[in-house]
Amino acid sequence: MIIPDFEALARDFWAGTDGHKTFPRQIEDAAPLQLPLVIAKQTPIKAQVVRDWLQQRGIVVPVPDDQRDLYGCLVAHRGYGFIFVNGTDSPEEQRLTIAHEVAHFLADYLLPRQQIMQRLGVEVAAVLDGVRPPTPGERAAAILSHVRLGAHVHLLPRPGTAGADEESIARAEDRADRLAIELVAPLVHIRAILDDLVARQVFTPKAARAALATHFGLPAYAFHDIIQRMVRRPPTTFVEDISAGLRKQH
């Protein structure tokens, strides 16, 4: 799979808006305007709650039989997406959850879908949506072997709940983490804030987390691994090597 250009995806997401000029970025308002997305706030967020919400609106999608409490959930179906977020979480937590699910929608669903349709034609949408099986010619196209056909469902569990750890899932989560940060807390801005703390000789990991959390409107723990990597690695390699474990507790 081609690794997405996170900076380009984030730049395209905010194109035509003023949302990229100020922080905290209001991704909750921007997402439904920039993408075919609906954001629904529910309490609590569980798979059954998501399933019931969709069925009440005539949308039949196979949602996993999962009992865990969730930060959020993404359901992508026939070119559209539905993001579910816990309305009782803090604004900072909700912003991070929405950014994470927007990232999954872009990198794991919409972008691959658009690439395949450009290559094989718009009629392949019926295959991607699970409406009909692929023709022999479509089946022979290697690109189809790299995507999941039918609805795409992503669950974002809360800490302390067991989850799948397959390599492919870990890679997808890493991509979503990276893109989520770039959407609402671009690395160039993170670097500027940390450089300022160092210049004023007030840098500590705790002070850095607090400054970044306040500026970007995100939970402080979202920056734990980012700061560690920026401290350990030269600036020229940070952007390439960062792997943000956004949901790790500090």
C-alpha positions as CSV (number, residue, x, y, z in Angstrom):
1,M,0.0,0.0,0.0
2,I,1.2,3.5,-0.9
3,I,2.0,5.5,2.3
4,P,-0.2,8.6,2.1
5,D,1.3,12.1,2.1
6,F,-0.1,13.3,5.4
7,E,0.8,16.9,5.0
8,A,-0.9,17.0,1.5
9,L,-4.0,15.2,2.8
10,A,-4.3,17.6,5.7
11,R,-3.7,20.6,3.4
12,D,-6.4,19.4,1.0
13,F,-8.8,18.8,3.8
14,W,-8.6,22.4,4.9
15,A,-8.5,23.9,1.4
16,G,-11.0,26.6,0.8
17,T,-11.6,27.2,4.5
18,D,-10.1,29.5,7.1
19,G,-10.1,26.7,9.6
20,H,-6.4,26.0,9.2
21,K,-5.4,29.6,10.3
22,T,-6.5,29.4,13.9
23,F,-6.1,26.9,16.8
24,P,-7.7,24.9,18.2
25,R,-8.9,23.8,14.8
26,Q,-12.7,23.2,14.6
27,I,-12.6,19.9,12.8
28,E,-16.1,18.9,14.0
29,D,-17.5,21.8,12.0
30,A,-15.2,21.4,9.0
31,A,-15.5,17.7,8.4
32,P,-19.2,17.5,7.3
33,L,-18.5,20.5,4.9
34,Q,-15.3,19.2,3.4
35,L,-16.2,15.5,3.2
36,P,-19.3,13.3,2.8
37,L,-19.5,12.8,6.5
38,V,-22.1,12.9,9.3
39,I,-21.0,13.3,12.9
40,A,-23.3,11.9,15.5
41,K,-22.9,12.3,19.3
42,Q,-24.1,9.4,21.4
43,T,-23.7,8.4,25.0
44,P,-22.3,5.8,25.5
45,I,-20.6,4.7,22.3
46,K,-20.9,1.0,21.8
47,A,-21.3,-1.2,18.8
48,Q,-25.0,-1.8,19.5
49,V,-25.7,1.9,19.8
50,V,-24.1,2.5,16.4
51,R,-26.0,-0.4,14.9
52,D,-29.3,0.8,16.3
53,W,-28.7,4.4,15.1
54,L,-28.0,3.2,11.6
55,Q,-30.9,0.8,11.4
56,Q,-33.3,3.5,12.6
57,R,-32.3,5.5,9.4
58,G,-32.5,2.5,7.1
59,I,-28.8,1.9,6.8
60,V,-28.0,-1.8,7.2
61,V,-24.3,-2.3,7.8
62,P,-22.7,-5.3,9.5
63,V,-21.3,-3.7,12.7
64,P,-19.1,-6.1,14.8
65,D,-20.6,-7.7,17.9
66,D,-18.3,-5.8,20.2
67,Q,-19.2,-5.0,23.9
68,R,-16.3,-2.6,24.6
69,D,-16.8,1.1,25.5
70,L,-15.5,3.3,22.7
71,Y,-14.1,6.7,22.2
72,G,-15.7,6.7,18.8
73,C,-16.6,4.7,15.7
74,L,-16.5,5.2,11.9
75,V,-18.8,3.5,9.5
76,A,-18.1,4.2,5.8
77,H,-20.7,2.9,3.3
78,R,-21.2,3.6,-0.4
79,G,-19.0,6.7,-0.5
80,Y,-20.3,8.2,2.8
81,G,-19.1,8.1,6.3
82,F,-20.7,8.3,9.8
83,I,-18.6,9.2,12.7
84,F,-19.9,8.5,16.2
85,V,-18.3,10.3,19.2
86,N,-19.1,10.3,22.9
87,G,-20.9,13.6,23.6
88,T,-19.9,13.5,27.3
89,D,-16.2,13.4,26.6
90,S,-14.2,16.6,27.0
91,P,-14.0,18.9,24.0
92,E,-10.3,18.0,23.7
93,E,-11.0,14.3,23.7
94,Q,-13.8,14.7,21.1
95,R,-11.6,16.8,18.9
96,L,-9.0,14.0,18.9
97,T,-11.5,11.3,18.3
98,I,-13.1,13.1,15.4
99,A,-9.6,13.8,13.9
100,H,-8.7,10.1,14.3
101,E,-11.9,8.9,12.6
102,V,-11.6,11.5,9.8
103,A,-8.1,10.2,9.2
104,H,-9.4,6.6,8.9
105,F,-12.1,7.8,6.5
106,L,-9.6,9.6,4.3
107,A,-6.6,7.2,4.3
108,D,-8.3,3.8,4.6
109,Y,-11.6,4.4,2.7
110,L,-12.0,7.4,0.6
111,L,-8.6,7.7,-0.9
112,P,-8.2,4.0,-1.9
113,R,-11.8,4.1,-3.3
114,Q,-11.0,7.1,-5.4
115,Q,-7.8,5.6,-6.7
116,I,-9.5,2.3,-7.7
117,M,-12.3,4.1,-9.4
118,Q,-9.9,6.3,-11.4
119,R,-8.1,3.1,-12.5
120,L,-11.0,0.7,-13.2
121,G,-13.9,3.1,-13.8
122,V,-16.8,4.4,-11.8
123,E,-18.7,1.1,-12.4
124,V,-16.4,-0.6,-10.0
125,A,-18.1,1.3,-7.1
126,A,-20.8,-1.5,-7.1
127,V,-18.0,-4.0,-6.4
128,L,-16.4,-1.8,-3.7
129,D,-19.8,-1.4,-2.0
130,G,-20.6,-5.1,-2.1
131,V,-23.5,-4.7,-4.4
132,R,-22.2,-7.2,-7.0
133,P,-19.2,-9.5,-7.3
134,P,-16.2,-8.5,-9.4
135,T,-16.0,-9.5,-13.0
136,P,-13.0,-11.8,-14.0
137,G,-11.2,-8.7,-15.3
138,E,-11.8,-6.7,-12.1
139,R,-10.8,-9.7,-10.0
140,A,-7.6,-9.9,-11.9
141,A,-6.7,-6.3,-11.1
142,A,-4.2,-6.5,-8.3
143,I,-5.4,-3.2,-6.9
144,L,-8.6,-4.9,-5.7
145,S,-6.7,-7.3,-3.5
146,H,-5.6,-4.4,-1.3
147,V,-9.0,-3.1,-0.3
148,R,-11.8,-4.3,1.8
149,L,-15.0,-4.7,-0.1
150,G,-18.3,-3.7,1.4
151,A,-18.8,-1.4,4.4
152,H,-15.8,-0.2,6.4
153,V,-16.2,-0.1,10.1
154,H,-13.6,1.1,12.6
155,L,-14.0,1.0,16.4
156,L,-11.8,3.1,18.7
157,P,-11.8,1.4,22.1
158,R,-11.0,3.1,25.4
159,P,-7.9,2.2,27.3
160,G,-7.8,-1.1,29.1
161,T,-10.0,-3.0,26.6
162,A,-8.5,-5.9,24.7
163,G,-8.3,-5.5,21.0
164,A,-6.9,-7.1,17.9
165,D,-3.2,-6.6,17.3
166,E,-2.7,-7.9,13.8
167,E,0.1,-6.1,11.9
168,S,-2.3,-4.7,9.3
169,I,-4.5,-3.2,11.9
170,A,-1.5,-1.7,13.8
171,R,-0.3,-0.1,10.5
172,A,-3.8,1.3,9.9
173,E,-3.9,2.8,13.4
174,D,-0.4,4.3,13.0
175,R,-1.5,6.0,9.7
176,A,-4.6,7.3,11.4
177,D,-2.6,8.6,14.4
178,R,-0.2,10.4,12.1
179,L,-2.8,12.0,9.9
180,A,-5.0,12.9,12.9
181,I,-2.2,15.0,14.4
182,E,-1.4,16.6,11.1
183,L,-5.1,17.6,10.7
184,V,-5.4,19.4,14.0
185,A,-1.8,19.9,15.3
186,P,0.6,20.0,12.3
187,L,4.1,18.9,13.1
188,V,5.6,22.2,11.8
189,H,3.5,24.1,14.4
190,I,4.5,21.6,17.1
191,R,8.1,22.1,16.3
192,A,7.8,25.9,16.5
193,I,6.2,25.7,20.0
194,L,8.8,23.3,21.3
195,D,11.6,25.4,19.8
196,D,10.2,28.4,21.6
197,L,10.1,26.6,25.0
198,V,13.7,25.5,24.4
199,A,14.8,29.1,23.5
200,R,13.2,30.4,26.6
201,Q,14.9,27.7,28.7
202,V,11.6,26.5,30.1
203,F,11.4,23.2,28.3
204,T,10.4,20.1,30.2
205,P,8.2,17.2,28.9
206,K,5.4,18.2,31.2
207,A,5.6,21.9,30.3
208,A,5.7,20.9,26.6
209,R,2.6,18.6,26.8
210,A,0.7,21.4,28.6
211,A,1.7,24.0,26.1
212,L,0.8,21.9,23.1
213,A,-2.5,20.7,24.7
214,T,-3.6,24.3,25.4
215,H,-2.6,25.6,21.9
216,F,-4.1,22.8,19.9
217,G,-7.1,21.9,22.1
218,L,-6.2,18.2,22.5
219,P,-5.5,16.0,25.5
220,A,-2.0,16.3,26.8
221,Y,-1.3,12.6,26.5
222,A,-1.6,12.9,22.7
223,F,1.8,14.6,22.6
224,H,3.7,12.2,24.9
225,D,5.3,10.1,22.2
226,I,5.8,13.0,19.8
227,I,7.8,14.9,22.4
228,Q,9.9,11.8,23.3
229,R,10.8,11.3,19.6
230,M,11.6,14.9,19.0
231,V,13.9,15.0,22.0
232,R,15.7,11.7,21.0
233,R,15.9,12.3,17.2
234,P,17.4,15.1,15.1
235,P,14.8,17.5,13.6
236,T,15.7,16.4,10.1
237,T,14.5,12.8,10.7
238,F,11.6,13.5,13.1
239,V,8.9,13.9,10.5
240,E,9.9,10.7,8.8
241,D,10.3,8.5,11.8
242,I,7.5,9.7,14.2
243,S,5.0,7.1,15.2
244,A,2.5,8.8,17.5
245,G,0.9,6.4,20.0
246,L,-2.0,8.8,20.6
247,R,-4.0,6.6,22.9
248,K,-1.2,5.6,25.3
249,Q,-1.7,6.8,28.8
250,H,1.1,8.8,30.4
